[in-house]
Amino acid sequence: MKRVILIFAALTTLAACSGGTDSRPHDGIVLTKQSKEAPDWGRHLPDVWGGLQACLAAHPVQPAYATHVTLQNHGMMQVRLRGADRSLYECSTGTTGSPAPQIAVTERQRVAGPAFTPASMPEPYMRCGTPEPVLSGTGRLLGWLTYFNPDCPPRSVAAESGWRGFGNEPYWSLRISGNDVVFDRLGELPQNYSAKRPVSEGNRQTWSLNNDGSQLQVSITEAACGDSMRRSYPYTAELRFEGRTYRGCAEKTAAIP
């Protein structure tokens, strides 16, 4: 009996080391409507999750995010990675993470995306990019797929900085960039507004926005705030939309080129 147990333990260890296991969250992966309908690799994220996670972990400078994924024949994939030091690598592996990822330094080039940023990093705010949350089946944040506008206008001072706010229960996000404000709720169409100069009162700034009768009030206050990942932010956010109050954290942003 002891010999049988030892053989079983050895087989279990070998399976764990061989890669190719299903590393997807046990409660599944949920994409937004926009991600599921987009004609790119992002809609296949649940099927390539294992390979993507293996490549992200293989970058030598953590944390890292994926700027693009190319699906190949015979269950293989190629992932372009950018690390915390902005170094670029190209990773090759199978969609399950097996065979073991092979990475090599690469040069910067324009890619179509979408990019994938894991939840271990701050929510991405890339110039001319729109992040869509990726959640588990129970609503746990796994990361973001960021889609890029192909007609991105030239860089401007207004596009370089802004605000972002976010919260849970339910998940929502707010982006203020230049003259644009986008309020996004999981499973709902984004609400778009034209930003006006906020009203400042003490350590609080307030925007009162209206778009064809759709009203949104945003208040950002300089007060410490913590998110569900125990990260700290210097501002709190409070939004009023359709009679409901949304509370969360906020921070100033600088667009990533």
C-alpha positions in Angstrom: 0.0 0.0 0.0 2.9 2.3 0.9 4.4 1.7 -2.5 1.1 2.6 -4.3 0.9 5.9 -2.4 4.5 6.8 -3.3 3.9 6.0 -7.0 0.7 8.1 -7.0 2.6 11.0 -5.3 5.3 10.8 -7.9 2.8 10.9 -10.8 1.1 13.9 -9.2 4.4 15.8 -8.9 5.3 14.9 -12.5 1.9 16.2 -13.8 2.3 19.4 -11.9 5.8 20.0 -13.3 4.9 19.1 -16.9 2.8 22.2 -17.6 -0.3 22.1 -19.8 -2.7 22.0 -16.9 -5.9 24.2 -17.0 -4.9 27.3 -15.0 -8.1 29.1 -15.6 -10.0 30.3 -12.5 -12.3 27.6 -11.2 -15.2 30.1 -11.3 -14.6 30.8 -15.0 -13.7 33.9 -17.0 -16.3 36.6 -17.9 -15.7 39.1 -20.8 -17.7 42.2 -21.4 -20.0 42.3 -24.4 -17.5 44.5 -26.2 -14.7 42.0 -25.7 -16.8 39.0 -26.7 -17.8 40.7 -30.0 -14.5 42.3 -31.0 -12.9 40.6 -34.1 -9.5 40.0 -32.4 -7.7 37.6 -30.1 -9.3 39.0 -27.0 -12.5 37.1 -27.4 -10.4 33.9 -27.2 -8.9 34.9 -23.8 -10.6 32.1 -21.8 -9.1 29.5 -24.2 -5.5 30.9 -24.1 -5.5 31.9 -20.4 -2.9 29.3 -19.4 -0.4 30.3 -22.1 -0.9 34.0 -21.5 -0.2 33.6 -17.7 2.9 31.5 -18.4 4.3 34.2 -20.7 3.5 37.0 -18.3 5.3 35.2 -15.5 8.3 34.5 -17.8 9.2 38.2 -18.3 12.4 38.8 -16.2 11.2 42.2 -14.9 7.9 42.0 -13.0 5.1 43.0 -13.2 4.6 42.6 -16.9 1.6 43.1 -19.3 0.9 41.8 -22.8 0.8 44.3 -25.6 -0.5 41.8 -28.2 -1.2 38.1 -28.7 -0.9 36.2 -32.0 -2.7 32.8 -32.2 -0.8 30.3 -34.3 -1.4 26.8 -35.7 -1.2 23.6 -33.6 -2.3 25.3 -30.4 0.7 27.6 -30.2 0.7 31.4 -29.5 3.1 34.3 -29.5 2.8 37.0 -26.9 4.5 40.4 -26.9 5.4 41.5 -23.3 6.4 44.8 -21.7 8.0 44.7 -18.2 8.1 47.1 -15.3 11.3 48.6 -16.8 9.5 49.0 -20.2 11.7 46.2 -21.7 10.1 44.3 -24.6 10.1 40.5 -25.0 8.5 38.1 -27.3 7.2 34.8 -25.8 6.3 31.6 -27.6 4.3 28.8 -25.9 1.1 26.7 -26.2 -2.3 28.0 -25.3 -2.1 25.9 -22.1 1.3 27.1 -21.1 3.0 24.0 -22.5 5.7 23.6 -23.8 7.6 25.9 -21.5 7.6 29.5 -22.6 10.6 30.6 -24.7 11.3 34.4 -24.6 13.6 36.7 -26.5 14.3 40.4 -26.5 12.4 42.2 -29.2 12.1 45.8 -30.6 9.2 48.1 -30.3 6.6 48.0 -33.2 3.1 49.1 -33.7 0.6 46.4 -32.8 -3.2 46.2 -33.1 -3.8 44.8 -29.6 -5.8 44.5 -27.5 -3.3 44.6 -24.7 -3.9 42.5 -21.5 -3.0 43.9 -18.1 -3.3 41.6 -15.1 -5.1 42.7 -11.9 -1.8 42.7 -10.0 -1.0 46.0 -11.9 -2.9 49.3 -11.7 -5.8 49.7 -14.1 -4.2 50.7 -17.5 -4.8 54.2 -19.0 -3.1 54.2 -22.3 -3.4 57.1 -24.7 -6.3 56.4 -27.2 -7.0 53.1 -25.4 -10.3 51.9 -23.7 -9.9 49.2 -21.0 -12.5 46.5 -20.6 -12.5 44.5 -17.3 -12.0 40.8 -17.3 -13.8 39.1 -14.3 -14.1 35.7 -12.8 -17.5 34.1 -12.6 -18.0 35.4 -9.1 -17.0 39.0 -10.0 -13.3 38.9 -9.0 -11.2 41.2 -11.1 -8.6 39.3 -13.2 -7.4 42.1 -15.4 -8.2 44.3 -18.4 -8.3 44.1 -22.2 -7.4 47.5 -23.6 -8.6 48.3 -27.1 -7.0 51.1 -29.1 -8.5 53.7 -31.4 -6.8 53.4 -34.9 -7.4 57.1 -35.6 -5.5 58.3 -32.5 -5.0 62.0 -32.7 -1.5 63.6 -32.2 -0.3 63.8 -28.6 -1.5 66.9 -26.8 -1.1 68.3 -23.3 -4.8 67.6 -22.6 -4.4 64.0 -23.5 -1.4 63.6 -21.2 -3.2 63.8 -17.9 -6.6 63.3 -16.3 -8.4 61.3 -13.6 -9.5 57.8 -13.2 -12.0 56.4 -10.6 -13.2 52.9 -9.9 -15.2 50.8 -7.4 -16.8 47.5 -6.8 -20.3 46.2 -5.9 -21.1 46.7 -8.7 -17.9 47.2 -10.7 -17.6 50.6 -12.3 -14.9 52.8 -13.7 -14.6 56.5 -14.6 -12.1 58.2 -17.0 -11.6 61.9 -17.4 -9.1 62.7 -20.1 -8.9 66.1 -21.8 -12.5 67.0 -22.7 -13.9 63.5 -22.5 -15.5 61.7 -19.6 -16.5 58.0 -19.8 -18.5 56.3 -17.0 -18.5 52.5 -17.4 -20.5 49.8 -15.6 -20.1 46.1 -16.1 -22.7 44.8 -18.5 -23.9 48.3 -19.4 -23.2 50.6 -22.3 -20.6 53.2 -21.4 -21.9 56.7 -20.8 -20.0 59.5 -22.6 -19.9 63.2 -21.6 -18.0 66.3 -22.6 -16.0 67.6 -19.6 -16.5 71.0 -18.2 -14.2 72.8 -15.8 -14.9 71.3 -12.3 -16.0 73.4 -9.4 -13.3 73.4 -6.7 -14.3 73.7 -3.0 -11.5 73.1 -0.5 -10.0 69.7 -1.3 -12.9 68.6 -3.5 -13.5 68.9 -7.2 -17.0 68.4 -8.6 -18.1 67.9 -12.2 -21.8 68.2 -13.2 -22.3 66.6 -16.6 -25.3 66.2 -18.9 -25.7 64.4 -22.2 -29.2 64.5 -23.7 -30.8 64.3 -20.3 -28.4 61.7 -18.9 -26.9 63.4 -15.9 -23.8 62.4 -14.0 -22.3 64.2 -11.0 -18.7 63.4 -10.1 -16.9 64.4 -6.8 -13.3 63.7 -6.2 -11.9 64.5 -2.8 -8.3 64.5 -1.6 -8.7 61.7 1.1 -6.9 58.3 1.4 -8.8 55.4 -0.1 -8.1 51.6 -0.4 -9.3 49.1 -2.9 -10.1 45.4 -2.6 -6.5 44.5 -3.5 -5.3 46.6 -0.5 -3.7 49.2 -2.7 -3.8 52.8 -1.4 -4.9 55.8 -3.5 -4.7 59.5 -2.6 -8.3 60.4 -3.6 -11.9 59.1 -3.0 -14.6 59.3 -5.7 -18.3 59.6 -5.4 -20.7 59.5 -8.4 -24.4 60.1 -8.7 -26.1 58.5 -11.7 -29.8 57.7 -12.2 -30.5 58.1 -8.5 -27.8 55.8 -7.4 -24.5 56.6 -5.6 -21.3 54.9 -6.6 -18.3 55.2 -4.3 -14.7 54.2 -4.8 -11.1 55.4 -5.2 -9.5 57.8 -7.6 -6.1 59.0 -8.8 -4.5 61.4 -11.3 -3.4 59.7 -14.5 -0.8 60.2 -17.2 -1.4 58.5 -20.5 1.0 55.7 -21.6 2.1 56.3 -25.2 
